[in-house]
Amino acid sequence: MNKASKLISRSVQGKRYKNIEVGKRWFRVYQPTINRICKILEHWSDIDLADRITLDDILKNKDGCIRGLSHALGSNAISRAYYTYWLNRSTGTQLLEATAVVLSVMGAEDFFQSASLMKNATLLIASPK
């Protein structure tokens, strides 16, 4: 199997994730759905950042960053409250690393590659022989 088909099958099976350390715990960040990406970006759009993200920027905008990260980790209000509890106890470096991991998991390259593969599969299935 090529790399793209492995990516699609892992994503469908829920095996596409990365681990982050939050406080003294480790959590898995799965590839978010489009709905969840919109919620994450809604909270992160309130953050005022320069061109290059530094630790000071994260600490100044900690609340918006934590709300976005809790949406990346949890799907319902109870789990988001749990993740918010642990995110508030994490260090600035852990928040910076968690933000980088979430951004890498919801990367555009994977999304466009998935869309291209789905288009090819649709053409393969729908083409008359």
Buried (B, 14 or more C-beta within 10 A) or exposed (E): EEEBEEBBEEBEEEEBBBEBBBBEEEBEBBBBEEEBBEBBEEBBEEBEEEEEBEEEBBEBBBEBBBBBBBBBBBBEEEEBEBBBEBBBEBEBEBBBBBBEBBBEBBEEEBEEBBEEBEEEEEEEEEEEE
